[in-house]
């Protein structure tokens, strides 16, 4: 009887999803949360430097123009746009861990280089390279997700975003102390150091077992799963690991436009672009309005000076830093808000709610008096709460909806689209806002309203769905109207327009035919 049981166990197989769920949440994952959370924090330190560097440079180089300051921000995001796409492909082809490690090393080097730049153009080049290097850090979320059991996946991916907010607050506090005394050069060098700690920690983090399985290296995946089980003081499931091997699909850009993912990719592209444009726009709007208020106070207390230049020294004051810290706390409140929404609603519904509420906040900028700092702070606080909540949800949804073979390139491409929005926002929040306040804010209102509609049109609901390994595994993720994954009206439209073919409750029946053909060939 015992021998029979052993033979049965030996013949059993389990998927990577079943194995990670069986091992459960434990010491290994919490250690990974600490390391990758610190990576997110270091990422935020570099990004929040943008809000501080502009005003500091106007005092250091008085002849610098507003367009040049806006271009500095745009340069960072241009670097991130290119880097995110490239690092996404590399992460799917060669592994998530390597990309994060290379990103951290390059970011440290280019960040320190900024502190030694001798003119504006060297700073522009250095910060563009920082943006390029920084984009690889986004794969930390991908690595984290692929180690988490399904029961705690959404909660931990969202809660880890708190590290980003903590990084922003840390940067503002550091700037408030360092810039007035030691200047912006010391700040930029110190801001580059936290990511170097990430590089050292990543040396001890193993590669994603999901990546190894998808790329056909099951033995390496099993070795890592054994290490996780040992660390968590648990056992592997009985049997042998057996899951989908789709090495030829790893890092394939064309798979983003697979018939079951095409509409999702287009809708998410606009939503990511809008989320980034709004998020960084709120930070820059806040500093722009504060400096405009300081200008009005100066003009009230001083006589009109004909020699006054359009771009003058406008260092951020202690009150300005306090305002930035206060509004950053709004992001932290966005995390429990998102967890509440997700406990009550689907992912798609939550997208609609977040973007709609953010749009209402931007409308509040138009109808509320903007000459009072506390009003600006409250509106920005609420808007950042909803937008950060949405940003966290977009990361979660994008990683859930795309299979392992293209998950990293999906995040990289989404991040690239986000940087397009971020590249646009400096010209809206730093340049156009001083020419036509209503026009600049109106762009944000319209974009967030359209993004809310995009959330409604998303065809796939990922709540409660297991992570897929390959695109040909997606046939089970879209079903007929009896499943909540796809609304019935959307299936009818799809069937009419031939975007997908519904046959016997299965979207894209072609995969079933291939499966039958393969079976016949084997016979």
Secondary structure, DSSP 4 states (H G I P E B T S, - for coil): -HHHHHHHHHH-EE-HHHHHHHH-S-HHHHHHHHHHHHHHHHHHHHHHHHHHHHHHHHHHSTT--HHHHHHHHHHHHHHHHHHHHHHHHHHHHH-HHHHHHHHHHHHHHHHHHHTT--SHHHHHHHHHHHHHHHGGGGHHHHHHHTTS-TTTHHHHHHHTTHHHHHHHHHHHHHHHHHHHHH-HHHHHHHHHHHHHHHHHHHTTSPPPHHHHHHTT-HHHHHHHHHHHHHHTT--PPSSEE-----GGGTT-GGGGG-TTTHHHHHHHHHHHHHHHHHHHHHHHHHHHHHHHHHHHHHHHHS---TT--SS------HHHHHHHHHHHHHHHHHHHHHHHHHHHS-HHHHHHHHHHHHHHHHHHHHHS--SSHHHHHHHHHHHHHHHHHHHHHHHHHHHHHS-HHHHHHHHHHHHHHHHHHHHHHHIIIIIIHHH-HHHHHHHHHHHHHHHHHHHHH-----TTPPPPSSGGGGGGTSB-TTSTTS-HHHHHHHHHHTSS-EETTEESTHHHHHHHHHHHHH-
